[in-house]
Amino acid sequence: MSELEELRALVREVIRDVLPKGLPVTETVNLSTDEDLAAFVRRLLELDHDQREELRSGRKRFRLAAAPPAAGAPPGRAPGSGASPVRRIERGAVTEAVIKAAARAGERLVLGRGAVLTPLARDRARASGVEISKER
């Protein structure tokens, strides 16, 4: 194992130790049409007992992808925003690979309380112009 691989393994181990267990998982859903809403409700009705319990306890949450565009606004953007699409990361390590993918997609990142940005990812974000904000 190379020194770099050993260092990455150590960082992963530290992150696993630092992050609290059982953080809620938030899934972003796009409900911009009646069909989207109907499909989402069908999906909820098909959940098994354990998945329903995750919903009841608050360990599983949902967040709307974006507000529907105002009349005459271009599709895919919230009204009045010229900002990039947003990718939310609720927990885990945000790595250089995540930053590269966000840069290719033109996304900005919003990190939840359980997300940790690695130093290499921070450097890559600065170099590639990926905007990152952290929830408090």
N, C-alpha and C positions, 0 to 999 in steps of 0.2 A: 504494500500500500504506500503510495507516495505521501509526502508531507502535506500536500494540498488536500488529499483525500482524508488523511488523519485529522486535519484541522476542521474540515467540513463535518466529519463524524462527531467531533467534540462539540461543535456549534449546535448540531442537531440534538445532541444529548442535553446540553444546557437549556436549549429552548423547550424540550420536553419537560424538564424539571421545573422551569420557571412558569410556564403557562398553566393556569388553573384547569382542573379537570371539569368536564361537564358544562362547558360554555354553550350557550344557545347557538343553534345553527339557524342562520337566516337565509332564506331562499328568495331571490328576486323573481317576481312574476310579472309578466306583461299582460295586462288586462285592458287592452285598448278597444276591443270589440265585444259584442254580445257573445260571439262564438268562443272567444278566448275565455270569457267568464264561465260559460257553460262547460267547457273542457276542464277548467280548473275545479269546478264543483264536482264534476264526475270523478276526477282524480282523487279528491278528498273523500268522496263516498266509497272509493275502492281501497282505502287504507286499511291495513290489518290492525289488530288490537294494540300492538306495541307502538306503531306509528301514530295511532290516535292518542295514546297516552303521552307521547312526546309533545303533541299539540296541546293537550289539556294542561300539561305541566309547564308549558312555556319553553321547553328545550328546543322546540321547532317553531320558527316564526317565518312570516312572509312579509316582504316589502315590495311595494309597487315599483316597477322599472322606471317609469317616468310619467309625468302628467301628460294627458293627451294634448296635442297641439291645439292652439287657439285657431279659430276660423281664419283661414288664409295664411296660417303659419306653415313653414315647410315641415313635412312629416319627419319623425325621428328625433326631434328636439323639443325640449320643454319651451313653453312660450317665453319669448324675450331672452332666451339663452343662445349664445353663439358658442357655448362651451362644448368641449369634447364629450363623447359618451363616457359614462362612468362605470367602472367595475368595482364592486364592493368586495372586500376580502374581510371576513369576520374573524378568522383565527388562523393560526399557523404561521409558518415562515414565508415571507415574501422574498423570493429569490431573484437572481439575475435573469433567469429564464422567464419569470412572470413579467418582469420589466420589459424584456425584449418583445414579448407577445403584446403587451400593452402599447408599446411604441409602434409596432407594426399595425395595430388596429386603431391607432390614434386615440386611445383611451386615456383618461386620467383615473387614478386609483384613490379610493377612500378606504382606509384601514380601520377596522373595528378595534375594540379594546383588546381582543385576544390575538391580534395580528402583530407580528414582529418583522421589521424590515432589516434584512442583513446589510452589513456595511458595503459589500460588493454590489448589492441591489441598489443601495442609495447612490453609489458612484455612477452606476449605469443609468439611473433615472436622471441624474444631473446631466450626464453626457448626451442622453437622447431626448431630453426635454419633456420627460413624463412627469406630470404634476401629481404630487402625492399629498393627501391630507389625512390626518389622524383624528379619529373621534376621541373626545375626552370623556 
